[in-house]
Amino acid sequence: MNFPLLKSFQVDEPLVIGLNSWLDNRISAGGAFDENNSFSRRGYGYQTENLAFANDPALVTLRESLLSIAAEQLGLPRSGIRPFWLHMLEYDAYGSMERHKHDHNEDFVLFIYLKDCSDGDTVWYLNNYDPDAMCRTTFSLKPRAGMGAIFSALVLHEGLATVDGKRVCVCGIRLSGE
């Protein structure tokens, strides 16, 4: 497999609309909130429970679209990947996400911004083994609806504080070994 640590891409507007609509419906229906979320300050965001295996028909279609995008971006057949986590997050004003990695759970992470924001960048630290390397190899993206990224689960990253309140769909992917 020949894949960079991080790759950005753009998705079609209907997928963003579908994900936003699903999240709006979940929140308005009082949908489950993941009490073990990673927001750095409690009360500064909403994170769904793991939706990777949920049977909601609308979500199944959206999840399959996400996995097809991931397979295309990774250059793998769709049968070569499977979901492990799927969360939708809505950051409240001043919400942020602590620095973290996903390597304890999955091989790659795909996410898609669901709204434009003037702040709340996602920052990746491509080499975090020492402070000099970490500063030298930093990359960030400003949230723009439909902008996506797929990256190695080994990469340290964080969501900077947002006043605008960003929305993100995050999918953890495991290679299936086929």
ZIPE-V973886 format. One record per pair of residues at least 4 apart in sequence whose ideal C-beta (glycine too) atoms are under 6 Angstrom apart, sorted by the first residue. I is the first residue (numbers start at 1). GAP is how many residues later the second one is. If there is no record, write none. Layout:
i:I gap:GAP
i:I gap:GAP
This chain:
i:5 gap:121
i:5 gap:147
i:5 gap:150
i:6 gap:118
i:6 gap:145
i:7 gap:143
i:8 gap:141
i:9 gap:64
i:9 gap:139
i:10 gap:136
i:11 gap:4
i:11 gap:101
i:11 gap:135
i:11 gap:137
i:15 gap:50
i:16 gap:98
i:16 gap:129
i:16 gap:130
i:18 gap:44
i:19 gap:43
i:19 gap:95
i:19 gap:150
i:20 gap:94
i:22 gap:36
i:23 gap:65
i:26 gap:5
i:32 gap:17
i:34 gap:13
i:34 gap:15
i:37 gap:10
i:38 gap:59
i:38 gap:60
i:39 gap:5
i:39 gap:6
i:39 gap:56
i:40 gap:56
i:40 gap:58
i:44 gap:48
i:44 gap:50
i:44 gap:51
i:45 gap:46
i:45 gap:47
i:45 gap:50
i:46 gap:44
i:47 gap:40
i:47 gap:42
i:48 gap:39
i:48 gap:40
i:50 gap:35
i:51 gap:35
i:52 gap:31
i:52 gap:33
i:52 gap:34
i:54 gap:5
i:59 gap:4
i:66 gap:105
i:68 gap:10
i:70 gap:11
i:70 gap:40
i:70 gap:103
i:71 gap:5
i:71 gap:7
i:71 gap:10
i:73 gap:77
i:76 gap:4
i:76 gap:5
i:79 gap:99
i:80 gap:96
i:80 gap:98
i:81 gap:92
i:82 gap:92
i:82 gap:94
i:84 gap:21
i:84 gap:22
i:84 gap:88
i:84 gap:90
i:85 gap:87
i:86 gap:85
i:87 gap:83
i:88 gap:81
i:89 gap:79
i:90 gap:77
i:91 gap:4
i:91 gap:71
i:91 gap:74
i:91 gap:75
i:92 gap:73
i:93 gap:70
i:93 gap:72
i:94 gap:67
i:96 gap:63
i:96 gap:64
i:96 gap:65
i:97 gap:61
i:97 gap:62
i:99 gap:57
i:99 gap:59
i:101 gap:55
i:102 gap:4
i:102 gap:7
i:102 gap:51
i:102 gap:70
i:103 gap:50
i:103 gap:51
i:105 gap:67
i:106 gap:47
i:106 gap:66
i:106 gap:67
i:106 gap:68
i:107 gap:46
i:107 gap:67
i:107 gap:68
i:108 gap:42
i:108 gap:45
i:108 gap:65
i:109 gap:42
i:109 gap:44
i:109 gap:63
i:110 gap:40
i:110 gap:61
i:111 gap:38
i:111 gap:57
i:111 gap:59
i:112 gap:36
i:112 gap:57
i:113 gap:30
i:113 gap:31
i:113 gap:32
i:113 gap:34
i:113 gap:55
i:114 gap:53
i:115 gap:30
i:115 gap:52
i:116 gap:28
i:116 gap:29
i:117 gap:26
i:117 gap:45
i:117 gap:47
i:117 gap:49
i:118 gap:46
i:119 gap:43
i:119 gap:44
i:120 gap:23
i:120 gap:40
i:120 gap:42
i:120 gap:46
i:121 gap:19
i:121 gap:21
i:121 gap:39
i:122 gap:19
i:122 gap:37
i:123 gap:17
i:123 gap:35
i:124 gap:15
i:124 gap:31
i:124 gap:33
i:125 gap:9
i:125 gap:13
i:125 gap:31
i:126 gap:11
i:127 gap:6
i:127 gap:10
i:128 gap:6
i:128 gap:28
i:129 gap:4
i:133 gap:4
i:143 gap:23
i:151 gap:4
i:162 gap:4
